[in-house]
Amino acid sequence: MSADTLWPDARSPHDVAIIEQVPLQSRGLPASTYDLVLRAGRLWPDRTALTVLPDGADYLSNATRTFGQLAADVTRSAKVLQYFGIQRGDAVLLISPNCDELITATLAAQAAGIAVPINGSLSTEHVTQLARLSGARVLITAAPDLDPAGVRRAAALVDAGLIDTVLLLRPTLAAAAPGPLPVVSGATIAYLSALADEHDDQPLDGAPADPAQLAALFHTGGTTGTPKLAAHTQGNEVTDAWMVAISADLDDDAVIFAALPLFHVNALIVTLLAPLLRGQPVVWAGPLGYRDMSLYQNFWRIVEHYRLAAMSAVPTVYAVLAHIPVDADISTLTSAVSGASALPDTVRLDFHNATGVHLVEGYGLTEATCASARSFPDHPRTGAVGQRMPYQHLKIVEVGDDGTWQELPAGQVGTLVINGPTVFPGYVTGRTDDSYLLDGRGALRDGWLDTGDLASVDDDGFVYLAGRAKDLIIRGGHNIDPAVIEDALLAHPDVTAAAAVARPDAHSGEVPVGFVTVRAGATVTGDDLTAFAAERISERAAIPKTVTVIDAIPVTDVGKPYKVPLRATAAEHALTDALAAQPGVLHIIGKVNAGMPTVALTLGPGADHTAVERVVKSFAVNHEIHHE
């Protein structure tokens, strides 16, 4: 397979049509992520693959491995998993902060079976739910010197009858020898690295993985806040990683920076598998990633020291970095990609003014593996989050009341749907003796994925997002796109993030309100921003009734914007205003109950219960009434 076939030119929007003239199956991609790892070890055995920092403060220290060493370590660790009975269809839970050994363990889990990376900050209830759904019996987690909560989580899963084998990971550059193994009654427990040293690095025996077999189960909360397990095939991950690699427009020796947690698809696809395909070195942040304050303090020196060329992060990270004085030579940094939520123009401008680097957006979702659209720094398209990636097909449909889809012409706003080799096979709903039961849960139709996002697509395949379908604000039967309000608020120079939601209204059903975060030291008020938005929104019904300044826009446990708490707060404000003249109303609190915005009211002895209930019911909002 020639290099030109595997690595076509993808530098301009016109290249996508040329790339697709060659069938994807003729590109010569590895069949599985393990094949991808072995290929990197063969092609670049002595080239540095990974540089892992212990933390942001001690950034000059690091653990390094070549592509050859990584392939050997992945093979040895996969053999450990096989020893404990893991076969191709078996799941392995991974719950740990990022560290050198977690990279190996994640790839090994996909080589031997199916990786199930889980965010350790999820609630115990959610972790247990996901573990039970996965059917995993083996857990890879943090040793006490990496994260003291690791063994506690393991014990809880063992007590629940879910896990019988616990393999521990050490911190990057662990200074001391491992301590005595903690006791987890009812389970075998060992250090993964110690067991791996007992195995050779000859490639795994047995039939190679098929692209259609499962590689991973990633939890995703969408905007509901309740995690689900989305299945990824080996072909999903390898193909999407290749699409990212050809789209990055970076030299083979370009150094990539990685700081997102490995339970996030971006960390696996964009900063692990894609560089492995291209032979590019990656510098990994410490276990706290972008939550490490010392990382920000030293970030520009890290760019200079490791000659970083590219990074990927969420808008809030760039908002912080834009205000960290550049105290080093960062001329190697040419690519900075933003995703996961809308990129405010304020953040884009501040980051460019501070660094000279243009932020570009991308678009993707776990159900389409990771990335589905990319931007071109040299070919900007105002307002777009990017052009569809090769072999992924996008269209806009109108979803009828009866659930039917009607395709809309280019430029019209509707529901964005995706088809192609990165679309997942479904969510895990159960398990038989030898396989998982997968169901699209309404998201899949004839191979097309309903993203739940409102958007338009132009004739060149560029995507213009317009909000979430379920986030539409319906005022007296009139549909209001929250993005119209959010874009107006984000145009203010002090606003760093914005969310528009529906507030219940006794007369119109719903009215729009806004919530924003502002830059440090800003004195702008909610009233100022309400007036500011009103001047920029031509649709009178879409002008927000109020704008509230808050500390942070809520996100789900998997890091996606989560508007349900804001709708609960909006409902609280609405009822507080409506009941201001009612005696005996002691407390009104907006909260989330079973994933729904709910208002809890506490009434005292002097309250007219009938009158209060009449007012509350007129708002058609979920509510609880307590009496003192």
C-alpha positions as a printed NumPy array, in Angstrom:
array([[  0.   ,   0.   ,   0.   ],
       [  1.563,   3.285,  -1.096],
       [  1.922,   6.233,   1.238],
       [ -0.23 ,   8.334,  -1.108],
       [ -3.077,   5.838,  -0.78 ],
       [ -2.941,   5.836,   2.992],
       [ -2.214,   9.545,   3.335],
       [ -4.115,  11.569,   0.719],
       [ -3.948,  15.343,   0.669],
       [ -6.646,  16.861,   2.894],
       [ -5.686,  20.507,   3.168],
       [ -8.656,  22.226,   1.562],
       [-12.44 ,  21.812,   1.444],
       [-12.153,  20.584,  -2.149],
       [-10.108,  17.528,  -1.176],
       [-12.945,  15.531,   0.399],
       [-14.487,  14.663,  -2.977],
       [-11.094,  13.633,  -4.368],
       [-10.362,  11.442,  -1.337],
       [-13.677,   9.626,  -1.706],
       [-12.851,   8.599,  -5.28 ],
       [-10.797,   5.81 ,  -3.667],
       [-13.015,   3.324,  -1.778],
       [-12.312,   3.315,   1.947],
       [-11.629,  -0.43 ,   1.919],
       [ -8.769,   0.232,  -0.534],
       [ -6.966,   2.562,   1.866],
       [ -5.166,  -0.263,   3.669],
       [ -6.167,   0.633,   7.236],
       [ -5.287,  -1.71 ,  10.108],
       [ -8.104,  -4.108,  11.013],
       [ -8.   ,  -3.316,  14.744],
       [ -6.46 ,  -0.967,  17.268],
       [ -4.019,  -3.743,  18.268],
       [ -2.925,  -4.106,  14.642],
       [ -2.449,  -0.335,  14.648],
       [ -0.185,  -0.577,  17.724],
       [  1.872,  -3.425,  16.224],
       [  2.206,  -1.538,  12.934],
       [  3.605,   1.519,  14.755],
       [  6.075,  -0.705,  16.605],
       [  7.308,  -2.221,  13.322],
       [  7.574,   1.062,  11.404],
       [  9.134,   3.262,  14.102],
       [ 10.606,   0.978,  16.778],
       [ 13.087,   3.584,  18.057],
       [ 11.019,   6.753,  17.627],
       [  9.606,   8.299,  20.806],
       [  5.884,   7.632,  21.   ],
       [  4.909,   8.821,  24.471],
       [  6.224,  11.382,  26.914],
       [  4.139,  11.366,  30.092],
       [  4.462,  14.083,  32.732],
       [  3.93 ,  13.352,  36.43 ],
       [  2.167,  16.718,  36.824],
       [  2.201,  20.284,  35.587],
       [  4.641,  21.536,  38.198],
       [  7.399,  18.996,  37.524],
       [  7.072,  19.279,  33.756],
       [ 10.775,  18.708,  33.06 ],
       [ 10.507,  15.164,  34.439],
       [  8.833,  12.552,  32.275],
       [  8.459,   8.905,  31.387],
       [  9.179,   8.157,  27.731],
       [  8.599,   5.125,  25.542],
       [  9.274,   4.387,  21.895],
       [  6.671,   2.937,  19.558],
       [  8.486,  -0.392,  19.803],
       [  8.406,  -0.354,  23.595],
       [  4.73 ,   0.614,  23.636],
       [  3.808,  -2.281,  21.344],
       [  5.724,  -4.687,  23.59 ],
       [  4.107,  -3.324,  26.76 ],
       [  0.611,  -3.503,  25.272],
       [  1.193,  -7.116,  24.244],
       [  2.463,  -8.134,  27.695],
       [ -0.466,  -6.459,  29.448],
       [ -2.953,  -8.03 ,  27.047],
       [ -1.504, -11.434,  27.91 ],
       [ -2.149, -10.692,  31.588],
       [ -5.796, -10.054,  30.75 ],
       [ -5.947, -13.266,  28.734],
       [ -4.507, -15.123,  31.728],
       [ -7.476, -13.887,  33.764],
       [ -9.862, -15.205,  31.133],
       [-10.478, -12.135,  28.989],
       [-11.429, -13.124,  25.466],
       [-12.498, -11.095,  22.435],
       [-16.056, -10.509,  23.644],
       [-15.244,  -9.814,  27.313],
       [-15.233,  -6.357,  28.881],
       [-12.509,  -4.819,  31.041],
       [-13.376,  -1.843,  33.265],
       [-10.797,   0.946,  33.488],
       [-11.296,   3.549,  36.228],
       [ -8.195,   5.627,  36.844],
       [ -6.69 ,   9.073,  36.405],
       [ -4.424,   9.362,  33.384],
       [ -0.946,   7.926,  33.873],
       [  1.698,   6.158,  31.814],
       [  0.332,   2.708,  32.651],
       [ -3.291,   3.632,  31.836],
       [ -2.341,   4.277,  28.206],
       [ -0.926,   0.753,  27.99 ],
       [ -3.857,  -0.761,  29.856],
       [ -6.464,   0.895,  27.617],
       [ -4.817,  -0.397,  24.448],
       [ -4.29 ,  -3.832,  26.029],
       [ -7.964,  -4.089,  26.989],
       [ -8.898,  -3.5  ,  23.357],
       [ -6.276,  -6.007,  22.189],
       [ -7.522,  -8.816,  24.427],
       [-11.203,  -7.892,  24.74 ],
       [-13.35 ,  -4.766,  25.049],
       [-12.261,  -1.642,  26.958],
       [-14.814,   0.104,  29.186],
       [-13.232,   3.377,  30.399],
       [-15.262,   5.022,  33.168],
       [-15.015,   8.456,  34.751],
       [-14.087,   7.932,  38.388],
       [-15.976,  11.065,  39.395],
       [-19.319,   9.564,  38.388],
       [-21.57 ,   8.717,  41.288],
       [-21.232,   5.274,  42.86 ],
       [-24.713,   4.505,  41.574],
       [-23.757,   5.342,  37.989],
       [-20.45 ,   3.456,  38.138],
       [-22.232,   0.38 ,  39.489],
       [-24.929,   0.685,  36.844],
       [-22.377,   0.913,  34.029],
       [-20.26 ,  -1.915,  35.44 ],
       [-23.29 ,  -4.188,  35.684],
       [-24.371,  -3.319,  32.15 ],
       [-20.878,  -4.07 ,  30.811],
       [-20.742,  -7.526,  32.394],
       [-17.061,  -6.968,  33.223],
       [-15.388,  -9.16 ,  35.844],
       [-11.934,  -7.527,  35.625],
       [-11.248,  -3.985,  36.844],
       [ -8.092,  -1.982,  36.129],
       [ -7.882,   0.886,  38.597],
       [ -5.511,   3.191,  40.43 ],
       [ -3.236,   1.994,  43.201],
       [ -3.445,   4.005,  46.439],
       [ -0.379,   6.107,  45.577],
       [ -2.08 ,   7.22 ,  42.325],
       [ -5.631,   7.694,  43.618],
       [ -6.722,   6.558,  47.106],
       [-10.297,   6.201,  45.831],
       [ -9.316,   3.452,  43.392],
       [ -9.317,   0.578,  45.867],
       [-12.47 ,   1.887,  47.562],
       [-14.275,   1.835,  44.211],
       [-12.938,  -1.642,  43.555],
       [-14.182,  -2.905,  46.913],
       [-17.649,  -1.481,  46.249],
       [-17.852,  -3.25 ,  42.885],
       [-16.607,  -6.501,  44.419],
       [-19.171,  -6.218,  47.229],
       [-21.847,  -5.738,  44.566],
       [-20.848,  -9.087,  43.086],
       [-19.638,  -7.54 ,  39.82 ],
       [-15.824,  -7.765,  39.928],
       [-13.557, -10.662,  40.891],
       [-10.153,  -9.414,  39.627],
       [ -8.535,  -6.046,  40.387],
       [ -5.356,  -4.898,  38.612],
       [ -3.65 ,  -1.796,  39.973],
       [ -1.825,   1.01 ,  38.147],
       [  1.107,   2.96 ,  39.579],
       [  1.708,   6.717,  39.182],
       [  3.885,   7.944,  36.342],
       [  7.534,   7.933,  37.515],
       [  6.578,   6.271,  40.796],
       [  9.639,   6.833,  42.949],
       [  9.304,   3.997,  45.423],
       [  8.733,   0.301,  45.012],
       [  5.055,  -0.66 ,  45.164],
       [  3.728,  -1.057,  48.665],
       [  2.049,  -4.179,  49.981],
       [ -1.039,  -5.066,  48.009],
       [ -4.217,  -3.753,  49.617],
       [ -6.759,  -6.355,  50.589],
       [-10.031,  -6.501,  48.679],
       [-11.994,  -9.345,  50.165],
       [-13.514, -11.587,  47.529],
       [-11.208, -10.594,  44.666],
       [ -7.772, -11.355,  43.264],
       [ -5.658,  -8.189,  43.365],
       [ -2.254,  -7.494,  41.789],
       [ -0.135,  -4.786,  40.176],
       [ -0.61 ,  -4.927,  36.408],
       [  2.997,  -4.009,  35.601],
       [  4.392,  -6.743,  37.857],
       [  2.305,  -9.395,  36.13 ],
       [  3.119,  -7.995,  32.684],
       [  6.842,  -8.453,  33.353],
       [  6.198, -12.204,  33.533],
       [  5.052, -12.385,  29.892],
       [  6.895, -12.113,  26.579],
       [  6.221,  -9.539,  23.885],
       [  5.511, -11.907,  20.999],
       [  2.241, -10.823,  19.306],
       [ -0.931, -12.346,  20.654],
       [ -1.885, -15.769,  19.36 ],
       [ -5.233, -16.531,  17.815],
       [ -7.324, -15.028,  15.072],
       [ -6.862, -11.259,  14.653],
       [ -9.71 ,  -8.974,  15.582],
       [-12.29 ,  -8.307,  12.905],
       [-13.175,  -4.642,  12.185],
       [-16.801,  -5.43 ,  13.05 ],
       [-15.949,  -6.734,  16.528],
       [-16.332,  -4.447,  19.525],
       [-13.331,  -2.482,  20.75 ],
       [-14.82 ,  -0.323,  23.498],
       [-17.915,   0.742,  25.378],
       [-17.861,   4.468,  26.136],
       [-20.311,   6.028,  28.522],
       [-22.11 ,   9.075,  27.304],
       [-24.673,  11.236,  29.01 ],
       [-25.763,  13.39 ,  26.082],
       [-27.759,  16.207,  27.64 ],
       [-29.822,  13.969,  29.911],
       [-27.202,  13.489,  32.609],
       [-27.811,   9.715,  32.725],
       [-24.822,   7.781,  31.316],
       [-25.344,   5.065,  28.698],
       [-22.8  ,   2.672,  27.175],
       [-22.193,   3.373,  23.492],
       [-20.483,   0.537,  21.631],
       [-17.543,   1.176,  19.302],
       [-16.289,  -1.395,  16.824],
       [-12.626,  -1.834,  15.981],
       [-13.41 ,  -0.434,  12.534],
       [-15.185,   2.606,  14.024],
       [-12.113,   3.593,  16.023],
       [ -9.404,   2.871,  13.439],
       [-11.34 ,   4.638,  10.688],
       [-12.107,   7.74 ,  12.739],
       [ -8.506,   7.909,  13.966],
       [ -7.351,   7.794,  10.344],
       [ -9.779,  10.556,   9.386],
       [ -8.406,  12.704,  12.21 ],
       [ -4.816,  11.913,  11.204],
       [ -5.272,  12.949,   7.564],
       [ -7.212,  16.063,   8.569],
       [ -4.689,  17.353,  11.075],
       [ -2.313,  18.657,   8.368],
       [  0.72 ,  18.129,  10.612],
       [  4.188,  16.823,   9.842],
       [  5.03 ,  13.268,  10.892],
       [  7.33 ,  14.597,  13.62 ],
       [  4.806,  17.144,  14.94 ],
       [  4.421,  16.805,  18.716],
       [  0.837,  16.488,  19.974],
       [ -0.276,  17.539,  23.463],
       [ -2.811,  15.39 ,  25.323],
       [ -4.538,  16.333,  28.57 ],
       [ -8.102,  15.053,  28.304],
       [ -8.965,  11.962,  30.394],
       [ -8.862,   8.589,  28.649],
       [-12.514,   7.921,  29.423],
       [-13.193,  10.658,  26.838],
       [-13.319,   9.604,  23.174],
       [-11.237,  12.612,  22.122],
       [ -8.33 ,  11.431,  24.264],
       [ -8.395,   7.952,  22.721],
       [ -9.064,   8.832,  19.075],
       [ -7.427,  12.238,  18.597],
       [ -4.431,  12.08 ,  20.932],
       [ -3.645,   8.341,  21.048],
       [ -4.779,   6.322,  18.03 ],
       [ -4.404,   9.049,  15.375],
       [ -0.773,   9.86 ,  16.327],
       [ -0.019,   6.113,  16.5  ],
       [ -1.168,   5.794,  12.9  ],
       [  1.065,   8.653,  11.759],
       [  4.055,   7.939,  13.99 ],
       [  3.722,  11.273,  15.786],
       [  5.006,  11.73 ,  19.364],
       [  2.535,  12.716,  22.071],
       [  3.203,  14.542,  25.334],
       [  0.65 ,  13.598,  27.99 ],
       [ -0.221,  15.806,  30.955],
       [ -0.396,  14.417,  34.481],
       [ -3.371,  12.755,  36.165],
       [ -5.326,  15.989,  36.645],
       [ -4.987,  16.988,  33.001],
       [ -6.522,  20.385,  32.335],
       [ -7.729,  20.528,  35.948],
       [ -4.109,  20.927,  37.122],
       [ -3.587,  24.6  ,  37.99 ],
       [  0.184,  24.202,  37.789],
       [ -0.219,  23.056,  34.189],
       [ -1.645,  26.45 ,  33.28 ],
       [  1.091,  28.274,  35.165],
       [  3.768,  26.433,  33.174],
       [  1.869,  25.823,  29.953],
       [  3.808,  28.082,  27.609],
       [  7.117,  26.796,  28.965],
       [  5.854,  23.255,  28.329],
       [  5.061,  24.239,  24.731],
       [  8.587,  25.58 ,  24.282],
       [ 10.376,  22.725,  26.063],
       [  8.613,  19.913,  24.203],
       [  8.127,  21.883,  20.969],
       [  4.403,  21.218,  20.958],
       [  2.724,  21.677,  17.583],
       [ -0.903,  20.783,  18.268],
       [ -3.406,  20.562,  21.083],
       [ -7.082,  19.789,  21.555],
       [ -9.26 ,  21.159,  24.357],
       [-12.631,  22.622,  25.288],
       [-13.426,  26.362,  25.154],
       [-13.048,  26.876,  28.903],
       [ -9.414,  25.716,  28.704],
       [ -8.637,  28.237,  25.985],
       [-10.441,  30.943,  27.953],
       [ -8.016,  30.376,  30.84 ],
       [ -4.917,  30.085,  28.64 ],
       [ -5.786,  33.33 ,  26.874],
       [ -5.124,  35.145,  30.149],
       [ -1.882,  33.371,  31.058],
       [  1.005,  35.642,  29.953],
       [  3.076,  34.011,  27.216],
       [  6.51 ,  33.713,  28.809],
       [  8.205,  31.366,  26.31 ],
       [  8.822,  30.735,  22.62 ],
       [  5.615,  29.078,  21.405],
       [  6.306,  29.42 ,  17.684],
       [  6.002,  25.633,  17.204],
       [  2.322,  25.704,  18.217],
       [  0.322,  25.949,  14.996],
       [ -2.822,  23.911,  15.637],
       [ -5.345,  24.41 ,  18.443],
       [ -8.685,  22.656,  18.063],
       [-11.742,  23.387,  20.186],
       [-14.703,  21.084,  20.634],
       [-17.432,  19.71 ,  22.976],
       [-19.318,  23.019,  23.15 ],
       [-19.726,  26.241,  21.19 ],
       [-16.593,  28.376,  20.936],
       [-17.406,  31.955,  22.024],
       [-16.007,  34.649,  19.745],
       [-14.601,  36.316,  22.861],
       [-12.469,  33.262,  23.625],
       [-11.423,  32.875,  19.992],
       [-10.289,  36.494,  19.79 ],
       [ -8.592,  36.55 ,  23.209],
       [ -6.62 ,  33.383,  22.47 ],
       [ -5.459,  34.639,  19.079],
       [ -4.487,  38.028,  20.502],
       [ -2.455,  36.335,  23.241],
       [ -0.76 ,  33.644,  21.159],
       [ -1.102,  34.421,  17.473],
       [ -2.688,  30.972,  17.027],
       [ -6.076,  30.665,  15.356],
       [ -8.515,  28.443,  17.21 ],
       [-10.463,  26.149,  14.907],
       [-13.556,  24.148,  15.76 ],
       [-14.446,  20.536,  15.243],
       [-17.648,  18.606,  15.692],
       [-18.316,  15.085,  16.84 ],
       [-20.114,  12.857,  19.287],
       [-19.47 ,   9.536,  20.984],
       [-22.172,   7.817,  18.933],
       [-20.202,   8.645,  15.757],
       [-16.971,   7.47 ,  17.476],
       [-15.483,  10.931,  17.966],
       [-14.92 ,  13.363,  15.095],
       [-17.29 ,  14.017,  12.182],
       [-16.387,  17.526,  11.001],
       [-13.134,  19.487,  10.868],
       [-12.177,  23.077,  10.083],
       [ -9.416,  24.472,   7.883],
       [ -7.256,  27.257,   9.327],
       [ -6.403,  28.489,   5.824],
       [ -9.987,  28.235,   4.59 ],
       [-12.189,  29.676,   7.347],
       [-15.952,  29.375,   7.013],
       [-17.605,  31.891,   9.353],
       [-20.115,  30.315,  11.709],
       [-19.345,  26.713,  10.745],
       [-17.944,  24.084,  13.12 ],
       [-16.301,  22.365,  10.178],
       [-16.736,  20.339,   7.012],
       [-17.793,  16.702,   7.068],
       [-14.884,  14.284,   7.179],
       [-14.279,  11.957,   4.21 ],
       [-16.628,   8.948,   3.96 ],
       [-18.967,  10.424,   6.576],
       [-22.201,  11.686,   5.057],
       [-24.359,  14.346,   6.67 ],
       [-27.826,  15.574,   5.896],
       [-30.529,  17.654,   7.527],
       [-34.   ,  16.258,   8.077],
       [-37.273,  17.503,   9.434],
       [-38.685,  15.057,  11.953],
       [-42.452,  14.836,  11.612],
       [-44.928,  14.369,  14.436],
       [-45.213,  10.729,  13.386],
       [-41.424,  10.281,  13.507],
       [-40.878,  10.285,   9.743],
       [-37.87 ,  12.055,   8.233],
       [-38.06 ,  14.519,   5.371],
       [-34.699,  15.616,   3.953],
       [-34.269,  19.395,   3.776],
       [-32.32 ,  21.344,   1.155],
       [-28.9  ,  22.851,   1.83 ],
       [-29.014,  25.853,   4.132],
       [-32.222,  24.978,   5.958],
       [-32.164,  24.242,   9.689],
       [-33.339,  20.853,  10.892],
       [-32.018,  17.788,  12.688],
       [-28.487,  16.719,  11.746],
       [-28.087,  13.024,  10.873],
       [-24.874,  11.16 ,  10.035],
       [-24.119,   8.019,   8.042],
       [-20.824,   6.242,   7.475],
       [-18.158,   3.941,   8.893],
       [-17.852,   5.755,  12.218],
       [-21.525,   5.462,  13.22 ],
       [-21.797,   3.24 ,  16.281],
       [-23.78 ,  -0.043,  16.285],
       [-25.904,   0.999,  19.271],
       [-26.148,   1.301,  23.04 ],
       [-25.701,  -1.697,  25.304],
       [-29.092,  -2.788,  26.62 ],
       [-28.171,  -6.266,  27.842],
       [-25.951,  -9.259,  27.313],
       [-26.289, -12.888,  26.211],
       [-23.787, -15.623,  27.072],
       [-21.39 , -14.556,  24.315],
       [-22.366, -11.111,  23.038],
       [-23.978,  -7.781,  23.818],
       [-27.495,  -6.731,  22.983],
       [-27.305,  -3.394,  21.195],
       [-30.119,  -0.971,  20.464],
       [-30.05 ,   2.413,  18.786],
       [-32.763,   3.63 ,  21.213],
       [-34.291,   5.728,  18.493],
       [-30.989,   7.294,  17.439],
       [-30.361,   4.904,  14.518],
       [-32.469,   4.549,  11.396],
       [-31.276,   2.571,   8.364],
       [-27.659,   3.309,   9.251],
       [-28.264,   7.008,   9.877],
       [-27.555,   8.487,  13.311],
       [-29.879,  11.136,  14.689],
       [-27.452,  13.436,  16.503],
       [-30.187,  15.379,  18.29 ],
       [-28.487,  18.573,  17.104],
       [-30.201,  21.288,  15.112],
       [-28.049,  22.473,  12.229],
       [-27.828,  23.402,   8.591],
       [-25.346,  22.019,   6.059],
       [-24.2  ,  23.964,   3.015],
       [-23.411,  22.573,  -0.442],
       [-19.76 ,  22.011,   0.543],
       [-20.648,  19.894,   3.58 ],
       [-19.928,  22.562,   6.215],
       [-22.011,  22.264,   9.364],
       [-23.648,  25.235,  11.107],
       [-25.   ,  24.219,  14.513],
       [-28.198,  25.77 ,  15.818],
       [-28.625,  24.064,  19.193],
       [-30.08 ,  20.828,  20.53 ],
       [-33.483,  19.711,  19.247],
       [-34.627,  19.012,  22.804],
       [-33.463,  22.486,  23.869],
       [-35.955,  24.328,  21.642],
       [-37.91 ,  26.95 ,  23.559],
       [-41.592,  26.874,  22.594],
       [-43.271,  30.197,  23.352],
       [-46.98 ,  30.113,  22.631],
       [-46.428,  27.534,  19.907],
       [-43.532,  29.53 ,  18.409],
       [-40.218,  27.613,  18.225],
       [-37.233,  29.617,  19.439],
       [-33.716,  28.412,  18.712],
       [-31.607,  28.964,  21.878],
       [-28.537,  29.482,  19.693],
       [-29.986,  32.806,  18.501],
       [-29.963,  34.056,  22.091],
       [-26.624,  32.488,  22.967],
       [-24.92 ,  33.979,  19.909],
       [-26.222,  37.424,  20.814],
       [-24.949,  37.137,  24.392],
       [-21.586,  35.732,  23.288],
       [-21.079,  38.804,  21.133],
       [-20.579,  40.841,  24.319],
       [-16.839,  41.244,  24.996],
       [-17.184,  40.267,  28.676],
       [-19.189,  37.071,  28.138],
       [-17.193,  33.83 ,  28.122],
       [-20.047,  31.276,  27.936],
       [-23.81 ,  31.413,  27.501],
       [-26.836,  29.147,  27.69 ],
       [-30.427,  29.965,  26.866],
       [-33.246,  27.871,  28.317],
       [-37.001,  27.889,  28.709],
       [-38.572,  29.389,  31.818],
       [-42.133,  28.199,  32.505],
       [-44.745,  30.899,  31.959],
       [-48.41 ,  30.837,  32.918],
       [-49.51 ,  32.625,  29.723],
       [-47.063,  31.527,  26.986],
       [-46.075,  28.115,  28.301],
       [-42.385,  29.014,  28.033],
       [-40.33 ,  32.167,  27.655],
       [-36.577,  32.394,  26.97 ],
       [-34.047,  33.351,  29.625],
       [-30.252,  33.438,  29.512],
       [-27.432,  32.38 ,  31.81 ],
       [-23.846,  33.553,  31.261],
       [-20.37 ,  33.458,  32.697],
       [-18.184,  36.537,  32.358],
       [-14.478,  37.236,  32.345],
       [-12.735,  37.886,  35.668],
       [-13.182,  41.446,  36.885],
       [-16.098,  42.224,  34.57 ],
       [-18.77 ,  44.507,  36.014],
       [-21.476,  43.871,  33.425],
       [-24.849,  42.964,  34.958],
       [-27.673,  40.706,  33.909],
       [-29.825,  43.728,  33.071],
       [-27.025,  45.129,  30.907],
       [-26.814,  41.866,  29.006],
       [-30.585,  41.593,  28.604],
       [-30.561,  44.997,  26.924],
       [-27.477,  44.07 ,  24.892],
       [-29.162,  40.924,  23.565],
       [-32.388,  42.769,  22.767],
       [-30.491,  45.076,  20.417],
       [-29.108,  42.113,  18.479],
       [-32.083,  39.768,  18.23 ],
       [-34.494,  40.634,  15.456],
       [-37.003,  37.97 ,  16.482],
       [-38.984,  39.725,  19.209],
       [-40.21 ,  36.482,  20.801],
       [-36.602,  35.309,  21.205],
       [-35.442,  38.272,  23.302],
       [-34.609,  36.839,  26.735],
       [-36.807,  37.941,  29.599],
       [-33.824,  37.931,  31.94 ],
       [-30.115,  37.179,  31.878],
       [-28.428,  35.807,  35.002],
       [-24.668,  35.871,  35.614],
       [-23.449,  32.576,  37.148],
       [-20.057,  31.085,  38.029],
       [-20.12 ,  28.221,  35.504],
       [-22.4  ,  26.643,  32.919],
       [-23.294,  23.163,  34.239],
       [-21.94 ,  20.098,  32.455],
       [-22.817,  16.419,  32.69 ],
       [-20.517,  13.876,  34.34 ],
       [-19.047,  13.243,  30.893],
       [-18.337,  16.921,  30.293],
       [-21.169,  18.003,  27.99 ],
       [-23.233,  21.17 ,  28.531],
       [-26.205,  20.271,  30.734],
       [-29.132,  22.682,  30.677],
       [-31.522,  20.807,  32.955],
       [-30.217,  22.487,  36.164],
       [-30.543,  25.867,  34.459],
       [-34.157,  25.124,  33.541],
       [-34.739,  24.199,  37.187],
       [-33.218,  27.5  ,  38.309],
       [-35.339,  29.36 ,  35.756],
       [-38.463,  27.657,  37.084],
       [-37.459,  28.631,  40.618],
       [-37.131,  32.272,  39.551],
       [-40.509,  32.182,  37.782],
       [-42.372,  30.796,  40.782],
       [-40.542,  33.061,  43.214],
       [-41.799,  36.068,  41.255],
       [-45.306,  34.641,  40.897],
       [-45.67 ,  33.791,  44.593],
       [-43.975,  36.896,  45.994],
       [-47.273,  38.216,  47.353],
       [-48.443,  34.89 ,  48.776],
       [-48.007,  34.606,  52.569],
       [-46.455,  31.522,  54.119],
       [-44.216,  30.491,  51.199],
       [-40.954,  29.757,  53.013],
       [-38.633,  28.336,  50.365],
       [-38.641,  27.789,  46.6  ],
       [-35.765,  25.711,  45.257],
       [-35.19 ,  24.561,  41.688],
       [-33.555,  21.135,  41.445],
       [-33.128,  18.147,  39.136],
       [-35.203,  15.095,  39.969],
       [-34.861,  11.948,  37.815],
       [-33.289,  14.032,  35.063],
       [-36.142,  16.556,  35.011],
       [-36.236,  20.181,  36.218],
       [-38.367,  20.284,  39.349],
       [-39.337,  22.994,  41.788],
       [-39.645,  22.167,  45.485],
       [-41.757,  24.492,  47.618],
       [-41.91 ,  24.587,  51.407],
       [-45.074,  26.124,  52.856],
       [-45.534,  27.414,  56.389],
       [-48.687,  27.555,  58.553],
       [-49.902,  30.817,  57.036],
       [-49.901,  29.621,  53.445],
       [-53.054,  29.293,  51.389],
       [-52.28 ,  25.831,  50.059],
       [-55.032,  25.868,  47.46 ],
       [-53.968,  29.23 ,  46.039],
       [-50.294,  28.2  ,  45.91 ],
       [-51.068,  24.935,  44.143],
       [-53.268,  26.792,  41.64 ],
       [-50.378,  29.146,  40.794],
       [-47.835,  26.343,  40.544],
       [-50.048,  24.232,  38.298],
       [-50.611,  27.193,  35.979],
       [-46.892,  27.053,  35.165],
       [-47.082,  23.378,  34.111],
       [-43.78 ,  22.61 ,  35.825],
       [-42.808,  19.499,  37.795],
       [-43.101,  20.35 ,  41.462],
       [-43.045,  19.071,  45.013],
       [-44.875,  20.811,  47.871],
       [-43.721,  20.267,  51.442],
       [-45.434,  21.582,  54.56 ],
       [-43.921,  22.756,  57.802]])
